[in-house]
């Protein structure tokens, strides 16, 4: 089912938005100072091509450890990203979502565009993993929290 969803998605907007992400990545590479943002653009651009079966998660949530992207420097990077590219990519995803939601069949695709619009606003500190890994990470974190609460 994921394969069919990804194929329909790719044809009905995923190609265009994925290329938009990759274009933003190329522009970031050309500016030299934008190289740290370029990697995020290419990773999330690949995610935008075929999003079903994958999920963007916070790296701190996934690994339990902070890194430069999840630190205050990551917040500053996300603010800079928002001003120069994030807002425009998010607007593209919102318009694509509206176009998809015109039909009942397109509603799941519109929902996926809205998720990508949220990611477009602040991609630094996020990584793309399979939904199985994301679910396992959430279960592990939930179990750890329960053990802490019980005092075990």
Buried (B, 14 or more C-beta within 10 A) or exposed (E): EBEEBBEBBBEBBBEEBBEBBBBBBEBBBEEEEBEBBBBBBBBBBBBBBBBBEBBBBBBBBBEEEEEEBBBEBBBEBBEBBBEBBBEBBBEBBBBBBEBBBEEEEBEBBBEBBBBBBEBBBBBBBBBBBEEEBBEEBEEEEEEEEEEEEEEE
